[in-house]
Amino acid sequence: MKIFLTHIGITLVLTLAVKEYVKIDASGILQFAVILSFFLLLWLSSYVYSRSYFKKLFSAFGLFFYFLKELAVSNFRIIYYIITPGLKFRPAIIKLPLSLKSERGIVLLSNLITLTPGTLTLKISDDKNFLYYHCINVKGGQLDQERRKVKDGFEKRIMTILS
């Protein structure tokens, strides 16, 4: 993380220096220069740092975009629940066995579950082997499918970043 923040800082300094030197008024060119200098800096530093840094960086972007997709889908699902009269909800508290062992990973997973509409993290067991969360509507017999969705979605992506 320290390396990534250093890269962003160096990119901003280089961009400000280029902006003062060239005196460009077109903001699109400046934005392109910022992005290009950032990726150029990442490419040049790949000879100094290990390749796992870049794999984790792309995995973090993957987790971010997966979360955005889940956020959009859940929002539409909640909107459907709101506008559908007479819909019978089947709320459930789901016990999720955790493969994550680090506290950072468990906290990130619980926050991502809570940020997704329709779900809420309730408790993490004292031994950190289980996470309990509430789901607003689980169709009959689909508890395993809900568990698998979280494990194969969020938890798997978090493990690739923290490994």
C-alpha positions in Angstrom: 0.0 0.0 0.0 2.9 2.3 0.8 4.3 1.7 -2.7 1.0 2.5 -4.3 0.6 5.8 -2.4 4.2 6.7 -3.3 3.4 6.1 -7.0 0.3 8.3 -6.8 2.3 11.1 -5.1 5.1 11.0 -7.7 2.6 11.0 -10.5 0.9 14.1 -9.1 4.2 15.9 -8.7 5.3 15.0 -12.2 1.9 16.2 -13.6 2.1 19.5 -11.8 5.6 20.0 -13.1 4.5 19.2 -16.6 1.5 21.5 -16.3 3.6 24.4 -15.2 6.2 23.8 -17.9 3.9 23.3 -20.9 1.1 25.7 -19.8 -1.7 23.6 -21.5 -5.2 24.8 -21.2 -6.9 21.7 -22.6 -8.0 19.6 -19.6 -8.4 16.4 -21.6 -4.7 16.4 -22.6 -3.8 17.0 -19.0 -5.9 14.1 -17.8 -4.4 11.9 -20.4 -0.9 13.0 -19.3 -1.7 12.1 -15.7 -3.0 8.6 -16.6 -0.1 8.0 -19.0 2.5 9.1 -16.4 1.0 6.9 -13.7 1.0 3.8 -15.9 4.5 4.6 -17.2 5.7 4.9 -13.6 4.1 1.5 -12.7 5.7 -0.1 -15.8 9.2 1.3 -14.9 8.9 0.3 -11.3 8.0 -3.3 -12.3 11.7 -3.8 -12.7 12.4 -2.8 -9.1 9.4 -4.3 -7.3 8.0 -7.8 -7.5 5.2 -8.7 -10.0 2.9 -9.7 -7.2 2.3 -6.0 -6.4 0.7 -5.5 -9.8 -1.3 -8.7 -9.6 -2.7 -7.5 -6.2 -3.4 -4.0 -7.7 -5.4 -5.5 -10.6 -7.2 -7.9 -8.1 -8.1 -4.8 -6.0 -9.6 -3.2 -9.1 -11.5 -6.4 -9.8 -12.9 -6.4 -6.2 -14.0 -2.8 -6.7 -15.8 -3.4 -9.9 -17.4 -6.6 -8.5 -18.7 -4.6 -5.6 -20.1 -1.9 -7.9 -21.9 -4.6 -9.9 -23.3 -6.2 -6.7 -24.3 -2.7 -5.4 -26.3 -2.0 -8.6 -28.0 -5.4 -8.7 -29.0 -5.1 -5.0 -30.3 -1.6 -5.5 -32.5 -2.7 -8.3 -33.7 -5.7 -6.3 -34.6 -3.4 -3.3 -36.4 -1.1 -5.7 -38.4 -4.1 -7.0 -39.3 -5.1 -3.4 -40.5 -1.6 -2.7 -42.7 -1.2 -5.7 -44.2 -4.7 -5.6 -47.3 -4.7 -3.4 -48.1 -7.7 -1.3 -44.6 -9.3 -1.7 -43.9 -11.8 1.1 -40.4 -11.5 2.5 -38.4 -14.4 3.8 -35.7 -12.8 5.9 -32.9 -15.1 7.1 -29.8 -14.9 9.3 -27.0 -16.8 7.6 -24.0 -18.3 9.3 -21.1 -18.0 6.9 -17.9 -20.1 7.6 -14.9 -17.9 7.0 -11.8 -18.9 5.1 -10.3 -15.5 5.8 -8.1 -15.5 8.9 -6.7 -11.9 9.0 -8.7 -9.2 10.8 -8.3 -6.8 7.9 -9.9 -9.3 5.5 -12.7 -10.1 7.9 -13.5 -6.5 8.5 -13.4 -5.7 4.7 -15.7 -8.6 4.0 -18.2 -7.6 6.8 -18.1 -4.0 5.5 -18.8 -5.0 1.9 -21.7 -7.1 3.0 -23.1 -4.3 5.1 -22.7 -1.8 2.3 -24.7 -4.0 -0.1 -28.4 -3.1 0.2 -30.5 -5.9 1.6 -27.8 -7.4 3.7 -26.3 -6.5 7.1 -23.5 -8.0 9.0 -24.6 -8.9 12.5 -21.7 -10.6 14.3 -18.3 -12.2 13.9 -17.8 -15.2 16.1 -15.2 -14.9 18.9 -13.0 -17.5 17.3 -13.3 -15.6 13.9 -14.5 -18.8 12.1 -18.0 -17.6 11.4 -19.7 -14.5 10.2 -23.4 -14.0 10.8 -25.3 -11.7 8.4 -29.0 -10.8 7.8 -30.4 -11.2 4.3 -33.7 -9.4 3.5 -35.2 -12.1 1.3 -34.0 -15.7 0.8 -36.2 -18.0 -1.2 -36.9 -21.3 0.4 -34.0 -23.7 0.5 -31.5 -21.2 -1.0 -29.4 -20.6 2.0 -26.5 -22.5 0.5 -26.7 -20.5 -2.7 -26.6 -17.2 -0.6 -23.5 -18.5 1.3 -21.8 -19.5 -2.0 -22.5 -16.1 -3.5 -20.6 -14.4 -0.7 -17.8 -16.9 -0.5 -17.2 -17.1 -4.3 -17.7 -13.4 -4.8 -16.4 -11.2 -2.0 -14.3 -13.6 0.1 -12.5 -15.2 -2.8 -11.5 -11.8 -4.2 -10.4 -10.5 -0.8 -8.2 -13.6 -0.3 -6.4 -12.9 -3.6 -5.6 -9.4 -2.5 -4.4 -10.3 1.0 -2.5 -13.4 0.1 
